[in-house]
Amino acid sequence: MRLAGKICARCRNFIPDDPPTPGERLCAKCRSPEIHRIYMYYMYRTDWMCQFLEEDLKTPLPRRFHFQSPEKIRAIVEKVGNFADLQDRQALDYGLETGRGGVWLQLTEEQYKHLKTVR
Ligand SMILES: [Zn+2]
């Protein structure tokens, strides 16, 4: 239930919206309004590319990143990953091994704005 996004990861209350987006998340009471929940999708081609989606998993954010090293992706997840959950960590290890994956991130208003802006 918690991992399916149906109950709050902190207070365990049911989250009433429909349809629920997958992954751990917080209810309206527990989440602060300035925190944005976004999904980071990463893939290895000639380098590691990271793309970001809004919580609806449909709307892409304009900013993309390219990294030579997967450790940069790990560093992002360490910083803004979803509760640093063990399962998230294992999924990340697996994704970096196989060359693609995705992870939920919690961003502050400032970090979120940064992704909305293309340099
Ligand atoms: Zn809650």
Residues whose N, C-alpha, C, O or C-beta is under 5 A from the ligand:
A	BS01	ZN	C8 R10 C11 R12 N13 L26 C27 C30
